C-alpha cells in the first residue's frame, strides 16, 4: 500500500489538473455554440469507454475513461471540432450554415477559455496567497559594481530612492529599471546611521534560463538578502540523481556562496560536465550533494556555439513573506501574467521547432503528472500556478495551425474569408488525416521522452 498510495495520488492530481483544463476548454466551445444558436448533440469529456452518460433536453453529456481530451459534437458539422460529425437536423441550428464570424468564435472559444482560466487562477492566487516579497536590505553586492562604487554594503537597508520611500526590494528593482542609466539617490540605513549615496545603474547582459536568450537590463550590482531555492526537479535529471529535492535552499556551490537564483544558474552554467559540491539546507539539516550538470550546446547572440551546464531543475528565490493584491490589482496582474506567459510559450514552441531548445524537453502525461505531484506537495498555490501554466500551454498548442486542432479550423476559416468560399471537403479531409498523423507522432515522441526520463528502457541495456 505504501508504494501504491503515492502512485494513486499522482494519478489523481494529474486527472484533476487535466480534467479541469479540458472541461473549461470544451465549455468554451459549448457555451458560444449555444449562444450563437448552434445545436450541440454531444458534450464529451474524455475518450474511450463511457463511464457516465446522461441526456439533457437537447444534448447528451458523456464522461469517458481516458482523460486526455474531449469534444463538442455540433449539429450539421461536416468536420467536427474534436469528434465525429452528424447530419444536419435543423438548418437553423447547423454549425456549417452559420456565418463565418460565428463559426470562428465557436472554435476560438475553447483556447480562449484556457487563457481566461489561467488569468483567473493567477488572480485568485495573488489575491489570497499573494506575491513573494523581500525587504529592501542588500544581500549580494558584486565586486566592481556601481553599488560598490557608491559605497553600498551588504546589510544596508535602502529606505528611499530619489526621496520616494521604499517598502520592498521590488521597489528598488523597478526604480533601477526605469532609471535608463540616470543616477539614483539612495537613502540608506546602516545600523543607527542614515546616509545618502548616489549610484549610477549600468547596462548588463543576462541569460534567460527558460528561453536561453540574452537580454540587457539596468543593474546596480546588488540584490536582496535572499537565497536560491530549488522549486522543482525534473524526473531523471542530474538534480534528481544527485538527491536534490524541491524546497532545498542552496547555500554554496563549489565552496562559493550563492546569494540569488541568478548566481546559482551562472555557477551551474559555467561547469558543464564537472562534478559540483552543492551545499544545501533541508529543513534543519545541512547537506553537501555532488551534482554533475549535463553538457548542452547553446548559441550566443553572435552565432557562436558554446557548452553550458544544466541540471534540469526549477530555481527560484526563497520568499521572506507574501503580500496579497487587492482584487482589482490581482485581476490586472493575472491578465499581464497570462500575456507574458503566452509570449514565453510561443517563443518556446518556436525554439523547439528550430532546435534552439533541446527537443528532449518535450514532455507528455508522465512528466505532467510528476510535476503536478511535486507542486501539490509544495501546497495549493504552487499547484494552482502550475495548472495556470499548463492552461496557457494548452491554449497555445490548440491555436497552432495544425489540422485536427482548433488552430487548424481557424486557419481554414481565414482561407474561407480570403477566398470567399470554404476549401473543398476532400482537401479538408486530407488535411485532417495529415494533422492526425502529426499529433500522434508528437504524442509518441513526448511519451518516449517521459520514459527516457524515468529510465524505463534500462532493461534493454
HELIX and SHEET records of a PDB file:
HELIX    1   1 UNK A    2  UNK A   35  1                                  34    
HELIX    2   2 UNK A   91  UNK A   93  5                                   3    
HELIX    3   3 UNK A   95  UNK A   97  5                                   3    
HELIX    4   4 UNK A  100  UNK A  128  1                                  29    
HELIX    5   5 UNK A  146  UNK A  150  1                                   5    
HELIX    6   6 UNK A  169  UNK A  179  1                                  11    
HELIX    7   7 UNK A  238  UNK A  242  1                                   5    
HELIX    8   8 UNK A  261  UNK A  269  1                                   9    
HELIX    9   9 UNK A  327  UNK A  354  1                                  28    
HELIX   10  10 UNK A  359  UNK A  361  5                                   3    
HELIX   11  11 UNK A  365  UNK A  378  1                                  14    
HELIX   12  12 UNK A  380  UNK A  398  1                                  19    
HELIX   13  13 UNK A  406  UNK A  419  1                                  14    
HELIX   14  14 UNK A  425  UNK A  453  1                                  29    
HELIX   15  15 UNK A  458  UNK A  460  5                                   3    
SHEET    1   A 2 UNK A  40  UNK A  55  0                                        
SHEET    2   A 2 UNK A  60  UNK A  74 -1                                        
SHEET    1   B 2 UNK A 131  UNK A 133  0                                        
SHEET    2   B 2 UNK A 321  UNK A 323 -1                                        
SHEET    1   C 2 UNK A 138  UNK A 141  0                                        
SHEET    2   C 2 UNK A 222  UNK A 224 -1                                        
SHEET    1   D 4 UNK A 164  UNK A 165  0                                        
SHEET    2   D 4 UNK A 157  UNK A 161 -1                                        
SHEET    3   D 4 UNK A 183  UNK A 190 -1                                        
SHEET    4   D 4 UNK A 193  UNK A 200 -1                                        
SHEET    1   E 2 UNK A 202  UNK A 207  0                                        
SHEET    2   E 2 UNK A 214  UNK A 219 -1                                        
SHEET    1   F 2 UNK A 228  UNK A 233  0                                        
SHEET    2   F 2 UNK A 313  UNK A 317 -1                                        
SHEET    1   G 4 UNK A 256  UNK A 257  0                                        
SHEET    2   G 4 UNK A 249  UNK A 253 -1                                        
SHEET    3   G 4 UNK A 275  UNK A 282 -1                                        
SHEET    4   G 4 UNK A 285  UNK A 292 -1                                        
SHEET    1   H 2 UNK A 294  UNK A 299  0                                        
SHEET    2   H 2 UNK A 305  UNK A 310 -1                                        
END                                                                             
